[in-house]
Amino acid sequence: MRVAPIIIISLALWLTSYSFLASAQTSVDDVVKQSQSGICHTPSSPYYDRTKRFTAYHNLKDCLADGGRLPKGYKPAASASSNESEAYQRNAFGRWNDDDNDCMNTRHELLARLSSVAVTLSEDGCRVVRGHWLDPYTGRTFLSADDLDVDHLVPLKWAWTHGADRWDRAQRERFANDPINLFAVDDSTNRRKGAQGPMDWLPPNQAFQCQYLTRFQRVLRIYSFQAAARQRIDAQRQRVCAETTVAER
């Protein structure tokens, strides 16, 4: 009879199929899940098992680089986040430049340009000391340069985790010194912003939020950030700008 060989072959095929499905399940369970709302969940995330509809990534760095973000208040396990957090260094973007060699770097060039009155310089002429600035983040005016930070609209660390880690140093330095990505703002407000993107932080001056998002999106487009990040922020921009329009009526 040939029953035994048939049974053996069937059992072998079943075991092969089971092994394949088990390995496939393991690979799915090990991926980083980006939910439909753009949040990256590692296997150590408390929401990992609840996330049923997602885009899969091999690691957290790739998920964040494609426009994803971490759950609020959640810090992933060190092994999952090390590529993203430990790799970033501020000096990867260089320093404030002095392109025209007049001893005034990008920060002070911007302060001089944005002041609505003639500025007062330091004795050596290299630093802006006083002027008159309107901070768009708060709507407040300032007279002392010491009260201001020159903020990167698109934060450098945010940029790093969304693709700038793959740029060469020259492009990162150009990005960090590009006036299109810089504002003179209240220092304490800027420090509360930190490295947060617009999904997590918007200027307290609600009248400026639409312009903030429009400019943020413009910078992303100029520097060719990932399409997923641009699309998500553009959707937010449309919503906020529509709300601003209604409020102004």
MOKABEL-V135995 format. One record per pair of residues at least 6 apart in sequence whose ideal C-beta (glycine too) atoms are under 8 Angstrom apart, sorted by the first residue. I is the first residue (numbers start at 1). J is the second residue. D is the distance in whole Angstrom. If there is no record, write none. Layout:
BEGIN
i: (I	I)
j: (J	J)
d: (D	D)
END
This chain:
BEGIN
i: (28	29	30	31	31	31	32	32	32	32	32	32	32	32	32	32	32	33	33	33	33	33	33	33	33	34	34	34	34	34	34	34	34	34	35	35	35	35	35	36	36	38	38	38	38	38	38	39	39	39	39	39	40	40	40	40	40	40	40	41	41	41	41	41	42	42	42	42	42	42	43	44	44	44	45	45	45	46	47	55	57	57	57	59	59	60	60	60	60	60	61	61	61	61	61	64	64	64	64	65	65	65	65	65	65	66	66	66	67	67	67	67	67	67	67	67	68	69	69	69	70	72	75	84	87	87	88	88	88	88	90	92	92	92	92	93	93	93	93	93	93	94	94	94	94	94	95	96	96	96	96	97	97	97	97	98	98	98	99	99	103	103	103	104	104	104	104	104	105	106	106	106	106	107	108	108	108	108	110	110	110	110	111	111	111	111	111	111	111	111	112	112	112	113	114	114	115	115	115	115	116	116	116	116	117	117	118	119	119	119	119	120	120	120	120	121	121	121	122	122	127	128	129	129	130	130	130	131	131	132	132	132	133	133	133	133	133	134	134	135	135	135	135	135	135	135	135	136	136	136	136	136	136	136	137	137	137	137	137	137	137	137	137	137	137	137	138	138	138	138	138	138	139	139	139	140	142	142	147	147	148	148	148	148	149	149	149	149	149	149	150	150	150	150	151	151	151	151	151	151	152	152	152	152	153	153	153	153	153	153	153	154	154	154	154	154	155	155	155	155	155	156	156	156	156	157	158	158	158	159	159	159	162	162	162	163	163	164	164	164	164	167	171	175	175	178	180	180	180	180	181	189	189	192	193	194	197	198	198	198	198	198	199	199	199	202	202	202	202	203	203	206	206	207	209	209	210	210	210	210	213	213	213	213	213	214	214	216	216	217	217	217	217	220	220	220	221)
j: (56	43	43	56	57	58	40	41	42	56	57	58	59	60	62	63	80	40	41	48	51	54	55	56	57	40	41	54	55	56	57	63	66	68	41	47	51	53	54	53	54	67	68	69	199	228	232	47	68	69	70	71	57	60	63	64	68	69	70	47	48	51	54	71	48	60	76	77	80	81	80	76	77	80	71	74	76	74	71	66	63	66	68	80	83	76	80	81	83	84	83	84	87	161	165	70	84	161	162	161	162	163	165	166	226	226	228	229	162	226	227	228	229	230	231	232	228	197	199	200	76	200	81	161	160	165	157	160	161	165	156	160	165	169	172	156	164	172	173	175	176	169	172	173	176	177	105	105	106	107	177	105	106	173	177	104	105	106	106	177	124	125	126	112	125	126	127	128	126	150	177	179	182	150	126	127	128	145	150	179	182	184	119	128	131	133	145	148	150	184	119	128	131	179	133	184	128	131	132	133	131	132	133	134	131	132	131	128	129	130	131	128	129	130	131	127	128	129	128	129	145	145	144	145	143	144	145	143	145	141	142	143	141	142	143	148	184	140	141	141	142	148	183	184	185	186	189	183	185	203	205	208	211	212	151	183	185	186	189	190	193	203	204	205	208	212	185	186	189	203	204	205	205	207	208	186	148	186	186	187	184	185	186	187	184	185	186	187	190	191	182	183	184	185	182	183	184	185	190	193	159	176	181	182	181	182	183	212	215	216	219	181	197	216	219	220	193	194	195	196	197	164	175	176	195	195	195	196	197	175	223	225	225	226	229	225	226	171	172	175	223	175	223	181	223	219	215	218	219	222	219	203	204	201	201	201	233	212	213	216	233	236	232	233	236	209	212	213	240	209	212	244	247	244	240	244	237	240	241	244	233	236	237	240	241	237	241	233	237	230	233	234	237	229	230	233	230)
d: (7	7	6	4	6	7	6	7	5	7	4	7	6	5	7	5	8	7	5	7	5	4	7	6	8	5	8	6	5	8	6	5	7	5	7	8	5	7	5	6	7	6	6	6	7	8	5	8	7	6	7	5	7	6	4	6	4	7	6	5	5	5	8	7	7	6	5	7	4	8	8	6	4	6	6	6	7	7	6	8	4	7	8	8	6	6	5	6	7	6	4	5	8	7	8	8	6	4	7	6	6	5	7	8	7	5	5	7	7	5	8	4	3	8	8	5	8	7	6	7	7	7	7	6	8	6	5	5	7	7	7	7	8	7	6	5	8	5	6	7	4	7	7	4	6	8	8	4	4	5	7	6	5	7	5	7	5	8	8	8	7	7	4	7	7	5	7	8	8	7	5	8	7	5	7	5	5	8	6	6	5	6	7	4	6	7	6	7	7	6	5	5	7	8	6	5	7	3	6	6	8	5	7	7	6	5	8	5	7	7	4	7	5	4	7	7	6	6	8	6	8	5	8	6	6	6	7	7	7	7	8	6	7	5	8	6	5	8	5	7	6	7	8	7	5	5	7	6	7	7	7	5	7	8	8	7	5	6	5	7	8	4	7	6	7	8	7	5	6	7	6	6	4	7	7	6	6	7	7	6	5	7	7	6	8	6	8	4	4	7	5	7	6	8	7	5	8	5	5	7	8	7	6	7	5	7	6	7	6	6	6	6	8	6	5	7	8	7	4	7	7	8	8	6	7	4	5	7	5	7	8	8	6	6	5	6	6	8	6	7	8	7	8	7	6	8	8	7	6	7	5	8	7	8	5	8	8	7	6	6	6	6	7	7	7	5	6	8	7	6	5	7	8	7	5	7	7	6	4	4	7	6	4	6	7	6	7	6	8	7	6	6	6	6	5	7	7)
END
